[in-house]
């Protein structure tokens, strides 16, 4: 049975950058990897409802630099930066390392797959009809300039006894085209009938491929002399 490739992992190093930027060897690699997962979860829970799409973590020397991409920077920063300073102190206590926080605003949250999926999950938890939630999200995304979108919900939809999967799509979604900027996210909605998985693919734009890296050149010094007889 064929399986789908993760749209973001497929494009890392081509048109997307890594969300964790550091170098480690052996046990330090495992330590940093698990710490990144825990810190991202902690930040998302700490600012629940602030519309944080992703958290970039960069380790330079003895400093950890966080870049938070959010649709509501005012909630994250707080009055005169009080909230940001408070969280910075909490992160330094958790990691035992100097921390730097940077906040970036998401200009168009309706074409961000993570925020769209979270919005649908929130609507499902408020007992909104899954079809209505999916179609409204699709309409907003296409109106905001998205070139294509697909939304899929799996679980006991509408309180049905048997779990099923339903999806809607609009526009184009070139998953195999590397230069196509396809954003993807998967979110869990916890309802009274059980968990419902919400997946979202959004085709935002087409970008130029990263051709800055030089191509390897085969050395002619190792070429064997002679030819066919």
N, C-alpha and C positions, 0 to 999 in steps of 0.2 A: 504494500500500500504506500503510495507516495505521501511525503510529508512536506509541509511548507517551511521554508527558511525564514528565520526571524528577520523582518525588513530592516531593523536598525543594525543588527550585527552584520548583515550582508553588506552594508554601506559604510561601516567604520573603516577609516583609513582611505576612503575614496571621496565621499562628499560630507561625511560626518566625522567628528572628533571623539576621542575617548572621554568618558565622564570621570574617570579616575586617572590622574597623571602622576606617576611615581615609579621608582625602580627599586626592587628588593630581590634578595636571593634567599632561597631555602625557607626556614621557619619564619623569617621576617615577611616574606611574601604572603604566607597564610595569615599571619597576624594582621597585616595591613588590610588584606581583603575582607576578613571578618569584621574588622573595625569599621571599614567603610560601610558595610551593610548595616551594622548597628547604628552608626551615626546618621545615615540617611533615614532609617526608620524613626530614630529619635526626633530628628528635625521635622519630619512629616507629621508626627504625632504632636509635637510641641506647637506647631503652627497649623493645626487642623482647621480647615476652612479658609486658609489664606491663599489658596490657589497656587500652591507650589508645584510646578511641573517636574522639575529635575534639580538635582544638587550635584554640582561638579566639585570634586575634591582634588586638590593639588598639594603634594608634599615636597617642600623645598628645604633641605637641611633639617632644622628643628622647628619648622613652622608648617602648620596645616592651613591652607587657604581654601575657604568655602565660597562658591559662587551659587547663589540661590536665584533661580529663574521663577518669577512669580507674577501672577496677574493682578495682585493687590499689594504692591510694595509698601503702602501706607500702614497696613496691618502688621507687616513684618518689622518695619523700622520703628513704629511707635512714635509717641509724642517726643519730639526733639531727640530721637534716636535712643530713647530709654529702653525700649524692648530689645533692640539689637544689642546694646551694651550688656543687658542682663543675660541674654542667651549666650553671648560671647564668653562671659565669665563662667557660665554653666558648662560650656563645651571645653573650656580650658581645665576645669576641675575633672571632667570625665576622661579627657585624654592625657592630662598631665603635660601638655605641650602648648606652646604659644599658638593662638588661633587668630586668623584674620577672616572677616566676613565681608562679602561683597554682594549687593542685591541688584539684580537686573530685572527690568520690567518686561513682561511679555505684552507686546503691543496689540496683538490680535489673538486673544485666547480661544476664539471659536475655530481656529485651525490648528490647535494644539491637541493631539490625540489623548494625552493624559488628562487634560482638563475636561475634554468632551466626554470621555469615558467616566470620569468621576461625577460629572453632572448627571449622566444617565443613571449611574448607580445610586446617587442620592435621590433621584426621582423615584426609582423603584422601591427604595426603602421608605419613601413617603406614600407608598401604595398608588402611585400614578401608573396608568396602563402602560405596559412595556412598549406597545406599538406606538402610542402617542409620544412617549419619551424619545424613542428612536427616530421617528419622523421629524419631530421638532428639532432635534440635534442636527439631523441631516440638512434641514432647511436653513438653519443658522449658519452652518459651515459653508454651504454652497453660496449663500448670500454674502458671506464675509470674504469670498475670493478663493475658496478651495476649488481645485480642479476635479476632485473626485473623492468619494468617501464610501466606506463599507462599515456597517455596525452589525455585530453579531451578539446575541444573548442566548445563554444556555442554562437550563435548569427547569424548575417547576414554574414555568411562565404562567402568570394569571392564577396561580394556586392549583394548577392541574396535578392530578395524581401521578401521571407519567411525565418524567422530564423529557424535554425536547430542545432542539436548537432552531432558532429563527434568525434570519438576517435580512437587511435591506442595503441596497447600494445605489449610488447615483454618480454619474460622471465616469471618468477614466481612473484606472488603478493599475499602472504598469509595474507590477511587483518585481519583474526580472530585469528592468532597465536600471542600471547602476546610477545614471545621472538623474533619475527621477527622485525627488525628495519626498519619500513616503514615510510619514510618521506613524508609529504604532504604539498601542498601549493595551494592557489587560488589567481590569479592576474587578474586585469581588464586591457584590452587593449582598448584605446580610438581611434577609427578609424573614417574616414570620413563617414562611413556608420552607425556608432553607436558603442556602447560598445560590446566587445567580452570577454566572461569569459574564462580564461585559468586555468584548474586544472591539477595538476601533482602529481602522486604517484610514489615513487621510493623505491624499496626494496634493501637496502644496505648491510645488514649483519644479522646474527643471534646472539643475545646476551644471556648471562645467566640471569635467573630471579633473582630479588633481594630477597634473602631469609634470609637476615640478621635480620629482625624484628622477635622477638620471638613470637611463637604462644600462644594464651591465654589458660591457663590451668584451667579446671573446678575444683573448690574447693570441696573436699569431706566432708567438715564440715557441709554443708547444705543438705547433702543427707538424705532423710527420712529413718528411720529404719522400718524394717518389710518387708513383701513381700506378694505374693499371698497366699490366704487361701487354 
